Amino acid sequence: MHIGVIGAAGTIGSRIVTEALERGHHIRAFSRDASRPRADETRENVTWASVDVLDAASVAAVLPGLDVLISAYQPGNAARDFEDTVRRSIADPSVHSTAARALLKALESHPRTRLIVIGGAGSLEIEPGLVLADAEERVHATLDALGLPRAYAAAARGARDGLDVYRTSNRLWTYFSPAEEIAPGERTGRFRIGGDQAVRDAEGRSRVSAEDAAVALIDEAELPRFVQRRFTIGY
């Protein structure tokens, strides 16, 4: 398959590239600035290019030849500067909806290309009809546990709004909400899959490694199970 990855230099995006290459796929890796030298450029079956995820024309220009486009877009690059990404996310929560509209607009000219979007855990339900981002005490407690400022709740609501944009579309989109706790770790290939509610372990924690998130995303690229739906994973 030919898979495009937006945000390919980020924490999850870089692991998606690695996972896909190891499975024999051809990768077009996209970032804001593809002019910087990367170790990835020496690997076979991967090429780098720049794309502006907030510009539908920029996205549409890179779609020809792609079977699947995976967007790991986030404001900033948390792998390089986590605090800057947090600041950017709080400053403009609407950016997720802007990106959603641009991606869906780009797909109008390539309706057979599937889109997989990595969103946030804040849009997961804590009970039917109530998402984490809308439950003030619960979202603040979650952010406190993760070491994030409470103001980040605005970013969580912004990501929730982005999901709502996708839900109005008839394009071939899939939305992935990672676990509440996600960080570089071990690739186990063993996790549980959920829908609109977080998958929690025996201790009540919602957690997964970035490596296993990449496994789940490439699994979905190879064998789509959640077209026009959201899914999540956890241990």
LINFENNOR-V524743 format. One record per helix or strand of 3 or more residues. SS is the DSSP state (~ for helix, > for strand). FROM is the first residue (numbers start at 1). LEN is the number of residues. If there is no record, write none. Layout:
ss = {SS/SS}
from = {FROM/FROM}
len = {LEN/LEN}
This chain:
ss = {>/~/>/~/>/~/>/~/~/>/~/>/~/~/~/>/>/>/>/~/>}
from = {2/11/26/39/46/56/68/82/95/114/121/125/132/136/150/173/181/192/207/210/229}
len = {5/12/6/4/5/8/4/10/13/5/3/3/3/11/18/5/3/3/3/13/6}
